[in-house]
C-alpha cells in the first residue's frame, strides 16, 4: 500500500501570509495549492493575528495536512518587524498545535538551499525552481505564496534526515522542548 501524506507550508507575515500544499504519494510530491492571505488593508495588528489563526485553521480543516512546515522569522535589523513576524508565526503554529499536527520550523536559508541549492537565492529563483519541479503553469504576483510552498517542499526533501530543525507534535512536546521559555 502506497503511503500518502499532505504537507502544509506556511510563510508567516503580517502583510501577506503565503501558504502552499503538496501531497506526497510514496516518494513523489504533487502540487495541490498555493495562495496567500492579504492583510495589508488591516491596521489592527491583533486583528491580523486573529485572521492568520483563523485562515490556518481553515486550511487545516479543509485539507487535513499530516504535517506543517513553517518558515522561521529571519534576523533583521528592525526588532519591531521581527517581533511582528514572530507573533504571526506563533499564531500559525498555535493553530496547528491545537489540531495536534506536527510542525517543523525551517530557516529561510535552509528552505532556499533545499529548493535551489543556494541558501542566498532570491524569491524569484525559488519560485522558478518550484515552477519547474511541480509543473506550475504560472506564478503568483506576490511570491509569498511560493515561499509557503517552498517550506512544504523543503520539508519533503528533509523527511528522511535525522535533524530537520525544531519539531513539535503538540503542546506537551512544545513545552517539553522549550523549558527555558517557561516561568
C-alpha positions in Angstrom: 0.0 0.0 0.0 1.4 3.4 -1.0 1.7 5.8 1.9 0.1 9.3 1.3 0.5 12.5 3.3 -0.2 16.1 2.9 2.2 18.9 3.9 1.1 22.4 4.5 3.9 25.0 4.1 3.5 28.5 5.6 5.4 31.7 5.1 4.0 33.8 8.0 3.7 37.5 7.6 1.6 40.4 8.9 1.3 41.9 5.5 0.9 38.7 3.4 0.8 35.2 4.7 1.8 32.7 2.0 0.9 29.1 2.0 1.2 26.0 -0.2 0.1 22.4 0.0 1.7 19.3 -1.5 0.6 15.7 -1.4 3.3 13.1 -1.0 2.5 9.7 -2.6 5.2 7.2 -1.8 8.4 9.1 -2.7 6.8 11.6 -5.1 5.4 15.0 -4.4 2.4 16.5 -6.2 1.3 20.1 -6.2 -2.1 20.8 -4.6 -2.5 24.5 -4.0 -0.7 27.8 -3.2 -2.3 31.1 -2.2 -1.9 34.0 0.2 -3.8 35.8 2.8 -3.8 39.5 2.2 -3.5 41.5 5.4 -2.4 44.9 4.1 -5.8 46.5 4.4 -6.0 45.9 8.2 -4.4 48.4 10.5 -5.0 46.5 13.8 -2.1 44.1 14.4 -4.2 41.9 16.7 -6.9 41.5 14.1 -4.2 40.4 11.6 -3.1 37.8 14.1 -6.7 36.6 14.5 -7.1 36.3 10.8 -3.8 34.3 10.4 -5.0 31.9 13.1 -8.5 31.5 11.5 -7.1 31.0 8.0 -4.6 28.5 9.2 -7.4 26.5 11.0 -9.5 26.8 7.8 -6.7 25.3 5.7 -6.1 22.5 8.3 -9.8 21.7 8.5 -10.2 21.8 4.6 -7.1 19.8 3.6 -6.3 17.8 6.7 -2.5 18.1 6.4 -0.4 15.4 8.2 2.5 17.9 8.8 3.2 21.6 8.8 6.4 23.2 7.7 6.8 26.9 8.6 9.4 29.4 7.7 11.2 30.9 10.8 11.5 34.7 11.0 14.9 35.9 9.8 17.0 38.1 12.0 16.9 41.5 10.5 17.9 44.9 11.9 14.3 46.0 12.7 13.4 44.5 16.1 9.7 45.6 15.7 9.4 43.7 12.4 11.0 40.6 13.9 8.6 40.7 16.8 5.5 41.0 14.5 6.8 38.2 12.3 7.4 36.0 15.4 3.8 36.7 16.5 2.5 35.8 13.1 4.5 32.6 13.1 3.3 31.8 16.7 -0.4 32.1 15.9 0.0 29.9 12.8 1.9 27.3 14.9 -0.8 27.5 17.6 -3.5 26.7 15.0 -1.5 23.6 14.0 -0.8 22.6 17.6 -4.4 23.0 18.5 -5.2 20.2 16.0 -2.2 18.1 17.1 -0.4 18.4 13.8 3.4 18.0 13.9 5.2 21.3 13.0 8.7 21.7 11.7 10.4 25.1 11.5 13.0 25.9 8.8 15.2 28.9 8.4 14.9 30.9 5.1 18.4 29.9 4.1 17.6 26.2 4.7 14.5 26.4 2.6 16.3 28.2 -0.3 19.1 25.7 -0.1 16.7 22.7 -0.3 14.9 24.2 -3.3 17.7 25.8 -5.4 20.9 24.5 -3.9 21.8 28.1 -2.9 21.0 29.5 0.5 21.2 33.0 -0.8 18.8 32.5 -3.7 16.3 35.2 -4.5 12.5 34.8 -4.1 12.3 34.7 -7.9 14.8 31.9 -8.2 12.9 29.8 -5.6 9.6 30.5 -7.4 11.1 29.5 -10.8 12.6 26.3 -9.4 9.2 25.4 -7.8 7.6 26.1 -11.1 9.9 23.6 -12.8 9.8 21.0 -10.1 6.0 21.0 -9.7 4.9 21.9 -13.2 3.2 25.1 -12.2 1.7 26.8 -15.3 2.0 30.3 -13.8 3.4 32.0 -10.7 1.5 34.4 -8.4 2.1 38.1 -8.5 3.3 38.1 -4.9 5.9 35.4 -4.1 4.9 34.9 -0.5 2.7 32.0 -1.7 5.6 30.3 -3.4 7.6 30.9 -0.2 5.0 28.9 1.7 5.0 26.2 -0.9 8.8 26.2 -0.7 8.6 25.4 3.0 6.4 22.4 2.3 8.8 21.2 -0.5 11.8 21.7 1.9 10.1 19.5 4.4 9.5 16.8 1.8 13.2 16.9 0.9 14.2 16.7 4.6 11.8 14.0 5.6 14.4 11.2 5.9 17.0 13.3 7.6 17.6 13.0 11.3 18.0 16.7 12.2 15.4 18.8 10.5 15.0 21.7 12.8 12.6 22.3 15.6 9.7 19.9 15.5 6.6 19.8 17.8 3.8 17.2 17.8 1.6 19.0 20.2 1.5 21.4 23.1 3.1 19.0 25.5 6.0 18.4 23.1 6.4 22.2 22.6 6.5 22.8 26.4 9.0 19.9 26.9 11.4 21.2 24.3 11.1 24.8 25.5 11.6 24.6 29.2 13.8 27.7 29.1 10.8 29.7 27.9 8.5 28.7 30.8 8.4 30.6 34.0 
